[in-house]
Amino acid sequence: MGVPRDRVLVCEDGDVLVVGDEGVEVVGRVPAGYLYVDGIVGDVGLGVLRDRALLASEGVVVVVVTVDTQSGKVLTGPEIITRGWVYAPEAEDLLDEACDIIAAAVEAALAGGVRDVESLERDVRRAAGRFVSERTRRRPMIVPVVMEA
């Protein structure tokens, strides 16, 4: 652009500048980065952005199971709801197989004495994640929902 190099100051986000009678000078740095604003909620953390990127690229699989923790029985489910992973009407066999494997994992956990919902959800996530990864080589977000009756 015709400006001599000694008269050009290239700055980056976080550079601290002092403008005075002698000119402009970089005197330090402050922490700086992107601030994502989401509607009226305010800034969005890195965890939320990471989840959104995962949802956009790999999709989500929600597994819903209802159990009777007293008797250790599966009452309903598992039911699998997907978005962005597979198109459900075209993948019924795959989803049926996933339901069978997840049901077997929940029943095995219940037979082994597991009764707390958090542990059962962990078992559901592990079984669903392993199945999805092995069969489709994808890693969607797995959301287990274990309800007590």
C-alpha positions as CSV (number, residue, x, y, z in Angstrom):
1,M,0.0,0.0,0.0
2,G,3.1,2.2,0.0
3,V,3.4,2.7,3.7
4,P,6.9,2.1,5.0
5,R,7.2,-1.0,7.3
6,D,8.5,1.1,10.3
7,R,5.2,3.1,10.1
8,V,3.0,0.0,10.3
9,L,1.8,-1.7,13.5
10,V,0.3,-5.2,13.1
11,C,-1.8,-6.1,16.2
12,E,-3.6,-9.2,17.4
13,D,-6.5,-9.7,19.7
14,G,-5.2,-9.0,23.2
15,D,-2.4,-6.6,22.4
16,V,-2.4,-3.5,24.6
17,L,-1.6,-0.3,22.8
18,V,-0.6,3.1,24.1
19,V,-1.3,6.0,21.8
20,G,0.7,9.1,22.7
21,D,2.5,12.1,21.4
22,E,5.3,9.8,20.2
23,G,3.0,7.5,18.3
24,V,1.5,4.1,18.9
25,E,3.3,1.3,20.7
26,V,2.4,-2.2,21.8
27,V,3.1,-2.4,25.6
28,G,1.7,-5.8,26.6
29,R,-1.0,-8.4,26.2
30,V,-4.2,-9.3,28.0
31,P,-6.2,-12.6,27.7
32,A,-8.5,-12.4,24.8
33,G,-10.5,-14.7,22.6
34,Y,-13.8,-15.1,21.0
35,L,-16.9,-14.5,23.0
36,Y,-19.9,-16.2,21.6
37,V,-23.3,-14.7,22.4
38,D,-26.4,-16.8,22.1
39,G,-29.6,-14.8,22.2
40,I,-30.4,-13.4,25.6
41,V,-28.5,-16.1,27.5
42,G,-25.2,-14.3,27.1
43,D,-21.8,-15.9,26.4
44,V,-21.6,-19.6,25.5
45,G,-18.9,-21.8,27.1
46,L,-16.6,-24.1,25.2
47,G,-18.5,-27.2,26.5
48,V,-21.7,-25.9,24.8
49,L,-19.8,-25.2,21.6
50,R,-18.2,-28.6,21.6
51,D,-21.6,-30.3,22.1
52,R,-23.1,-28.3,19.3
53,A,-20.3,-29.2,16.9
54,L,-20.7,-32.9,17.9
55,L,-24.5,-32.7,17.3
56,A,-23.9,-31.1,13.9
57,S,-21.4,-33.6,12.7
58,E,-22.5,-36.9,14.3
59,G,-26.0,-36.4,15.5
60,V,-27.7,-37.6,18.7
61,V,-29.1,-40.9,20.0
62,V,-31.6,-40.8,22.9
63,V,-32.3,-44.1,24.6
64,V,-35.3,-44.2,27.0
65,V,-35.8,-47.2,29.4
66,T,-38.3,-47.5,32.2
67,V,-37.3,-49.9,35.0
68,D,-38.7,-51.2,38.3
69,T,-35.8,-50.9,40.6
70,Q,-37.6,-52.8,43.3
71,S,-38.1,-56.0,41.3
72,G,-35.1,-55.4,38.9
73,K,-37.2,-55.6,35.8
74,V,-37.3,-53.6,32.6
75,L,-40.9,-52.3,32.2
76,T,-40.8,-50.5,28.9
77,G,-38.2,-49.9,26.3
78,P,-35.6,-49.3,25.4
79,E,-36.9,-46.9,22.9
80,I,-34.4,-45.2,20.6
81,I,-34.9,-41.7,19.2
82,T,-32.3,-40.4,16.7
83,R,-31.6,-37.1,15.1
84,G,-28.7,-36.7,12.6
85,W,-27.4,-40.2,13.1
86,V,-29.6,-42.5,10.9
87,Y,-32.9,-42.0,9.3
88,A,-35.1,-44.1,11.5
89,P,-37.6,-45.4,8.9
90,E,-34.8,-46.8,6.7
91,A,-32.8,-48.3,9.6
92,E,-35.5,-50.2,11.6
93,D,-33.4,-53.4,11.6
94,L,-30.4,-51.5,13.0
95,L,-32.5,-49.8,15.7
96,D,-34.1,-53.1,16.6
97,E,-30.7,-54.7,17.1
98,A,-29.6,-51.7,19.2
99,C,-32.7,-52.0,21.4
100,D,-32.0,-55.7,21.9
101,I,-28.3,-55.1,22.9
102,I,-29.2,-52.2,25.2
103,A,-32.0,-54.2,26.8
104,A,-29.6,-57.1,27.5
105,A,-27.1,-54.7,29.1
106,V,-29.8,-53.1,31.4
107,E,-31.1,-56.6,32.3
108,A,-27.6,-57.8,33.1
109,A,-27.0,-54.7,35.3
110,L,-30.3,-55.2,37.1
111,A,-29.5,-58.9,37.6
112,G,-26.1,-57.9,39.0
113,G,-27.8,-55.8,41.7
114,V,-27.5,-52.4,40.1
115,R,-30.4,-50.2,41.2
116,D,-29.4,-46.6,41.0
117,V,-30.4,-44.7,37.9
118,E,-27.0,-43.0,37.3
119,S,-25.3,-46.4,37.1
120,L,-28.0,-47.8,34.8
121,E,-27.6,-44.7,32.6
122,R,-23.9,-45.3,32.4
123,D,-24.5,-48.9,31.3
124,V,-27.0,-47.7,28.7
125,R,-24.6,-45.1,27.4
126,R,-21.7,-47.6,27.2
127,A,-23.8,-50.3,25.4
128,A,-25.3,-47.9,23.0
129,G,-22.0,-46.2,22.3
130,R,-20.2,-49.4,21.7
131,F,-23.0,-50.7,19.3
132,V,-23.2,-47.4,17.4
133,S,-19.4,-47.1,17.0
134,E,-19.0,-50.8,15.9
135,R,-21.9,-50.8,13.4
136,T,-21.7,-47.3,11.9
137,R,-18.2,-46.0,12.8
138,R,-19.8,-42.8,14.0
139,R,-19.8,-41.3,17.5
140,P,-23.1,-39.4,18.0
141,M,-24.0,-37.9,21.4
142,I,-25.6,-40.6,23.4
143,V,-28.3,-39.4,25.9
144,P,-29.5,-42.2,28.2
145,V,-32.8,-41.7,30.0
146,V,-33.6,-44.3,32.7
147,M,-36.9,-43.7,34.5
148,E,-38.0,-45.5,37.6
149,A,-41.5,-46.7,38.0
